[in-house]
Amino acid sequence: MPKERVLITGGASGIGAAIAQRCREDGYEPVIIDRIGDGLIADLTDTAATAAALQQALADGPITRLVNNVGMVCPNPADEQSFEDLERVWALNVRCSLQCMQALLPGMKEAGFGRILNMSSRAALGKELRTAYAATKAGLLGMTRVWALELGRHGITANAIGPGPIRTELFERANPPDSPRTQAIIDSVPVKRLGVPDDIAQAASFFLDQRAGFVTGQVLYVCGGMTVGVAAV
């Protein structure tokens, strides 16, 4: 029998690549859309390019698992946050996620089964220099809850992961390893280390499993304990 497929946006590197590898280990076939790598190449900030890539991904049939992982940060103080960057971050982090869900949804409904996983962030709870990023990641949490309510009757779950500080290229671009701010982040983590992409892939594996059908509308903060004592969104 052909392997069940999982669509992963931004799956060519970092957290997305770790999730793709874990999907292979779990017996799924990852279908990756990214601007780099060996998968389907597309600029996911562009609506038309996203639609074309999704059409190509679905050419071989429905896909009933989705990981909306692709993301962009654009760190800036609030008073310097440009509207242009805000729109770019929104397009990639939020609009793309909705577009991917809508493209895959007919196949999920027909199958009576679906797993949607949105990659939010602990920054949704608030983080300096993250006006655009935090807003979009909080937006993903709102969409996750709405989708859980609307789609549960079709056997489709929608959940989110909120990574804390994970050592990826994206993280290190915004937080240089030799920066005092980065060391302060490490010092603030109860387990006293940065996370690694495999930490997130472990959580993703649970949410994507067929046996996780009674868990929906939830956000799991994989953050080394940083959210303990912080009011949840």
Secondary structure, 3 states (H helix, E strand, C coil): CCCCEEEEECCCCHHHHHHHHHHHHCCCEEEEEECCCCCEECCCCCHHHHHHHHHHHHHHCCCCEEEECCCCCCCECHHHCCHHHHHHHHHHHHHHHHHHHHHHHHHHHHHCCEEEEEECCHHHHCCCCEHHHHHHHHHHHHHHHHHHHHHHHHCEEEEEEEECCECCHHHHHHCCCCCHHHHHHHHHCCCCCCECHHHHHHHHHHHHCHHHCCCCCCEEEECCCCCCCCCCC
